[in-house]
Amino acid sequence: MELHQYVRVLKRGWLTLVLSVLVALAAAAALVALLPVTYEAETRIYVSVDDAESYDLSQRSIYSQELVRSFVELAQSSAVLGPVVEDLDLEETPRELADRISVAAQTGTVILEVTVADDDPEQAAAIATSMTAALDDVVQGLTTSTAGSGNVTLTTVEEPFTPEGPSFPQPVNILGLGLLAGLAIGIVLLALREVLDTKVRSEEDIAELTDQAVLGGVQYDRGLQKGQLIAHTDVGSPLTESFSTLGTNLQFLAVGQCARSFVISSAIEGEGKSSIAVNLAISLRDAGYRVLLVDADLRRPRVAPMLGLEGAVGLTDVLSGRVDLPDVVQLWGPDELEVLPAGTVPPNPIELLGSEAMAELVAALQREYEIIIFDAPPLLPVSDARVLGALCSGVLLVVAVGKVQKPQLKKAIEALRLVDVKLLGLVPTMLPPKAIVGYSSAYRQSVGVEAR
């Protein structure tokens, strides 16, 4: 992936990232609140051997270091901690107390470091003080001053003090780890979604699958998804303007072409291709073109019901020779958009669309009308749109963002290529409003045509 793709993933999934961080921080804060607070008091003891007649200075140092290593074990023994428990009247055994005491010897020195942990800061300091005295008593009892051995002296070089703050938990550290964990989890979730979610989510996703032009974007609208005639009833709205932009781009696309017959299809069902076909035809008619809208979905015709027209007689009846074309073309709206319904649903739709009669009809329509819009079935379930596309100028592929899968869109594009049907461009639908800004100018630049 390139840098801009990573940026796109982060922009698309920023809410997931933020929620992951907030949940992790909340968990870290709860952990801080639930963990027991511990204070630590520290003391340092210097061990020395003096009055040793048989030892020189270096031997005394080595002997002291050996003693220090033995005192590490001795300091946590019952012999030392028992008197501490009695002295401070602690409600625990010496062994339990030993679990809260850490004793270490600094490497190469005769310094003994003692750390006492307790939930009471004053008691932690008191235990450290009492433990120092008890250790000295035990050491003096175990080491006798014999000839040449010297006396062992324990000197406190750092008195234990009452800690001002807890040593554990440390909120800043835990919250910092929570923040890092939240970021890591969020990034993993974004990566998983990017890998597992194969839906087309944006124009960038479309661009990764094909270099075909995006002719115009149609934002999400609940009424449009239900088949409402937005281009007719909501004049001047941004949604209506998107259909106007699409119609304008179609004119740029058809510059130099005598035939302007467009098949509107999609990869799968439910992408709103019929709504796009009807609203686009209305928009083009409002712009002053003589337009014929043909319902070529002979399996599930929707154009007539959307426009409130009688659809019992139409295209199939013309192809079968039962009626003449002028007798079944209906006028709709104040601008008299011409509509050819699907007619009787036949048992062999693809044979009718691929027949010689259909080819002759398309040729005749192209001579009579400036623009013909065919609403065709989806590409993947059936081959109707491919057969019809071969007779027309080409196919406009409606792409429902957030619904169609990338493999499905790729397969639909490949299906057109295999039968040498021209894909004129793609029309993303169900876009957020801000995503459609600049479609018109961007397309005009891509085809090298100046706006008029």
Buried (B, 14 or more C-beta within 10 A) or exposed (E): EEEEEEEBBBEBBEEBBEBBBEBBBEBBBEBBEEEEEBBBBBBBBBBBBEEBEEBEEEEBBEBBBEBBEEBBEBBBBEBBBBBBBEBBEBEEEBEEBBEBBBBEBEEEBBBBBBBBBBEEBEBBBBBBBBBBBBBBBBBBEEBEEEEEBBEBBBEBEEEBBEBEEBBEBEBEEBBEEBBEBBBEBBBEBBEEBBEEEBBBBBBEBBEEBBEBBBBBBBBBBEEBBEBBBBBBEBEEBEBBBBBBBBBBBBBBBBEEEEBBBBBBBBBBEEBBBBBBBBBBBBBBBBBEBBBBBBBBBBBEBBBBEBBEBEBEBBBBBBBBEEBEBEEBBBEBEEEEBBBBBBBBEBEEBBEBBBBEBBEEBBEEBBEEBBBBBBBBBBBBEBBBBBBBBBBBBBBBBBBBBBBBBBEBBBBBBEBBEEEEBBBBBBBBBBBEEEBBEEBBEBBBEBEEBEEE
